[in-house]
Amino acid sequence: MHLTLSGTAHPDAVTLVLSAGLGGLGSFWLPQMNALGARYRIVTYDQRGTGRSTDTLPEGYSVSDMAAELAVALAGKGIDRYLVIGHAVGGMIAMQLALDYPERVTGLVVVNGWLRLDAHTRRCFTLRQELLLNCGVESYVRAQPLFLYPAEWLSENQAQIEAEDALHAAHFQGTENLLRRLHALMACDFTDKAQAIVQPVLLICSRDDLLIPWPCSHKLYASLPVATLQEMTWGGHAMSVSDSATFNDLLLDWLASQPSVTETTELELTWQKP
């Protein structure tokens, strides 16, 4: 697992751990880095088996495994208190961390999360799995933006999307890794566990999310003891990219009560699984 530390160098600054969705890449959070970096210590990472974290995932791989790997990686760098910001599967990792390591997690931001996989989302994931298995990596990669962004945003940003398609195809995480990560995500169920998450949680969803229907965040909100729910009207599943200005404002407003400083630095760290 590859960790990247950036943002403020002040030793008392709040540490934010940013966890991406199914793609698993820390670069997903680039639209948030400038907004957060002046006030917070930031950790991004490529999830195991993706990007710079080359590995073959075992059978039966789970969200609990994802959370444990991240906790070990952070502890290995002396990071023992942090707030986790997660998108989709990253949000599931954040909730599992809060349950398994409550003394380390000070709060959570769950973007497009859920308690139990929605029937519509299951259909979308099944279709994406069939595309990968029956049509190949290129078709899977080319279809992916359709689930992430609004149509008008895609129409206006085709050059960016095509460049990202080529990059994702060239650095594809591998069929077995992706399927095992996808199965872990589909099996994740917090229905009987969410009430045990006692840390403050910010939930953000988008009304036009094609992949995760916005009522999923409402159901999650109703099950959490201490939660705030914010809805965006536009932006799709990856609204942190397509409407980063609105998303960043919501995030910063909720984080405003956390200690902050302004001095910045950047450091690259690499962690190998023991």
C-alpha positions in Angstrom: 0.0 0.0 0.0 1.4 3.4 -1.0 0.8 6.4 1.3 1.3 10.0 0.3 1.4 12.7 3.0 0.8 16.3 2.1 -0.7 19.5 3.4 0.2 21.4 6.6 3.4 20.4 8.5 2.1 21.6 11.8 2.4 18.7 14.3 -1.0 19.6 16.0 -3.0 19.7 12.7 -5.8 17.3 12.2 -4.9 14.4 9.9 -7.4 13.6 7.1 -7.2 10.2 5.5 -8.8 10.2 2.0 -10.0 6.9 0.7 -11.2 6.5 -2.9 -13.9 4.3 -4.4 -13.7 1.2 -6.5 -10.9 2.5 -8.7 -8.8 2.7 -5.5 -6.4 5.5 -6.5 -5.4 8.4 -4.3 -5.3 10.7 -7.3 -9.1 10.6 -7.2 -8.9 13.3 -4.5 -6.8 15.8 -6.5 -9.8 18.3 -6.7 -9.8 18.5 -2.9 -6.1 18.8 -2.2 -5.6 22.5 -2.5 -8.8 23.2 -0.5 -7.8 21.0 2.3 -4.0 21.3 2.3 -3.7 24.7 3.8 -5.4 23.6 7.1 -5.0 19.9 7.4 -2.5 17.1 7.2 -3.6 14.9 4.4 -3.0 11.2 3.7 -3.9 9.7 0.3 -3.1 6.2 -0.8 -3.6 3.7 -3.6 -5.6 0.8 -2.1 -4.0 -2.6 -2.1 -3.9 -4.2 -5.6 -4.4 -0.8 -7.4 -2.2 1.8 -8.9 1.3 1.9 -7.2 0.2 -0.8 -4.7 0.8 -3.9 -6.8 -0.4 -7.0 -5.1 -2.7 -10.0 -5.8 -5.7 -10.0 -3.5 -6.7 -13.2 -1.8 -10.0 -15.0 -2.2 -12.6 -13.9 0.4 -11.1 -10.4 0.5 -13.3 -8.1 2.5 -13.9 -4.5 3.5 -12.7 -5.5 7.0 -9.4 -6.5 5.3 -9.2 -3.1 3.5 -9.7 -1.3 6.8 -7.1 -3.4 8.7 -4.5 -2.9 6.0 -5.0 0.9 6.1 -4.8 0.9 9.9 -1.6 -1.0 9.9 -0.1 1.2 7.2 -1.0 4.4 9.1 0.3 3.0 12.4 3.5 2.0 10.7 4.1 5.7 9.9 3.2 6.8 13.4 -0.2 8.1 12.5 -2.6 7.0 15.3 -5.4 9.6 15.3 -7.2 10.7 12.1 -10.5 11.6 10.5 -11.4 9.5 7.4 -13.0 10.8 4.3 -14.2 8.0 2.0 -16.1 7.8 -1.3 -18.3 4.8 -1.9 -16.1 1.8 -1.0 -13.8 4.3 0.7 -16.8 5.3 2.9 -17.4 1.7 3.8 -13.7 1.4 4.8 -14.1 4.5 6.9 -17.1 3.0 8.8 -15.3 -0.3 9.3 -12.3 1.6 10.7 -14.5 3.5 13.1 -15.9 0.2 14.4 -12.6 -1.7 14.6 -10.3 1.1 15.7 -12.6 3.5 17.6 -9.7 5.0 19.6 -8.0 6.1 16.3 -10.8 7.5 14.3 -12.0 10.9 15.4 -14.7 11.4 12.7 -15.9 10.3 9.3 -17.1 11.7 6.0 -19.0 9.1 3.9 -19.7 10.2 0.3 -22.4 8.2 -1.5 -22.6 5.5 1.2 -25.1 2.9 2.2 -26.2 0.4 4.8 -26.8 -2.5 2.5 -26.3 -2.7 -1.2 -29.4 -1.3 -3.0 -31.0 -3.4 -5.8 -30.3 -0.8 -8.4 -26.7 -0.6 -7.4 -26.4 -4.4 -7.5 -27.7 -4.3 -11.1 -25.1 -1.6 -12.0 -22.3 -3.6 -10.5 -23.4 -6.8 -12.1 -23.5 -5.1 -15.5 -20.0 -3.7 -15.0 -18.8 -7.2 -14.0 -20.3 -8.7 -17.2 -18.7 -6.0 -19.3 -15.3 -6.8 -17.9 -15.7 -10.6 -18.3 -17.4 -10.6 -21.7 -16.1 -7.5 -23.4 -12.8 -6.9 -21.8 -10.9 -4.2 -20.0 -11.2 -1.5 -22.6 -15.0 -1.8 -22.7 -15.2 -1.8 -18.9 -13.0 1.3 -18.7 -14.9 3.2 -21.4 -18.2 2.5 -19.7 -17.0 3.5 -16.3 -17.5 7.3 -16.7 -21.2 6.8 -17.6 -21.8 5.6 -14.0 -19.8 8.4 -12.5 -20.7 11.7 -14.1 -23.7 13.6 -15.5 -24.2 13.4 -19.3 -23.7 17.2 -19.8 -20.4 17.1 -17.9 -19.2 14.2 -19.9 -20.1 16.0 -23.1 -18.1 19.0 -22.1 -15.0 17.1 -20.8 -14.5 14.4 -23.5 -10.8 15.2 -23.9 -10.2 14.7 -20.1 -12.3 11.5 -20.1 -10.4 10.0 -23.0 -7.1 10.7 -21.4 -8.2 9.1 -18.2 -9.6 6.1 -20.1 -6.1 5.5 -21.7 -4.4 5.9 -18.3 -6.9 3.5 -16.5 -6.6 0.9 -19.2 -2.8 1.1 -19.1 -2.7 0.8 -15.3 -5.7 -1.5 -14.9 -5.7 -3.2 -11.5 -6.3 -6.7 -13.0 -9.5 -8.6 -13.5 -9.2 -10.8 -10.4 -8.3 -7.9 -8.2 -11.2 -5.8 -9.4 -13.7 -8.7 -9.1 -12.5 -9.5 -5.5 -12.8 -5.8 -4.6 -16.2 -5.6 -6.2 -17.4 -8.7 -4.4 -16.2 -7.3 -1.1 -18.1 -4.1 -1.7 -21.3 -5.9 -2.7 -21.1 -8.1 0.4 -20.6 -5.2 2.8 -23.6 -4.7 5.2 -23.8 -2.2 8.1 -27.5 -2.7 8.8 -26.8 -4.1 12.3 -23.6 -2.2 12.9 -24.1 1.4 12.0 -25.6 2.3 15.4 -22.3 1.3 17.0 -20.4 4.1 15.1 -20.2 6.8 17.8 -17.9 9.2 16.0 -19.5 12.3 14.3 -20.2 11.5 10.6 -20.8 13.8 7.6 -22.8 12.2 4.8 -22.8 13.7 1.4 -24.9 12.4 -1.5 -26.0 13.7 -4.9 -29.6 13.7 -6.2 -28.5 12.6 -9.7 -26.2 9.8 -8.7 -26.8 7.0 -11.2 -24.9 4.4 -9.2 -26.0 4.9 -5.6 -29.5 6.2 -5.2 -29.6 9.2 -2.8 -32.1 7.6 -0.4 -29.3 5.2 0.6 -27.6 8.1 2.4 -30.9 8.9 4.1 -31.2 5.4 5.4 -27.6 5.4 6.6 -28.2 8.8 8.3 -31.2 7.4 10.2 -29.1 4.6 11.6 -26.1 6.7 12.8 -26.1 8.1 16.3 -24.2 11.3 15.4 -24.6 12.4 11.8 -25.1 15.3 9.4 -26.5 14.9 6.0 -25.8 17.2 3.0 -27.3 16.7 -0.4 -26.0 18.1 -3.7 -28.5 18.5 -6.5 -26.1 17.9 -9.3 -22.8 16.2 -10.0 -23.4 12.5 -10.3 -21.6 9.8 -8.4 -18.3 11.5 -8.6 -19.6 15.0 -7.8 -16.3 15.6 -5.8 -14.8 15.9 -9.3 -17.6 17.3 -11.5 -18.7 19.9 -8.9 -15.7 20.1 -6.7 -16.4 23.7 -5.6 -19.7 22.9 -4.0 -18.4 19.6 -2.6 -15.3 21.3 -1.1 -17.5 24.0 0.5 -19.7 21.4 2.2 -16.6 19.5 3.4 -14.8 22.5 4.7 -17.8 23.8 6.5 -18.2 20.6 8.4 -14.5 20.4 9.2 -14.3 24.0 10.3 -14.4 23.1 14.0 -11.2 21.1 13.7 -7.8 22.7 14.6 -6.1 24.1 11.5 -2.8 25.7 10.5 -1.5 27.1 7.2 2.2 26.0 6.7 2.5 23.4 4.0 4.9 20.7 2.9 4.8 17.4 1.0 6.4 14.0 1.6 6.2 10.7 -0.2 6.1 7.5 1.8 5.9 3.9 0.7 4.6 1.1 3.0 5.0 -2.6 2.3 2.7 -5.2 3.8 4.6 -7.1 6.5 
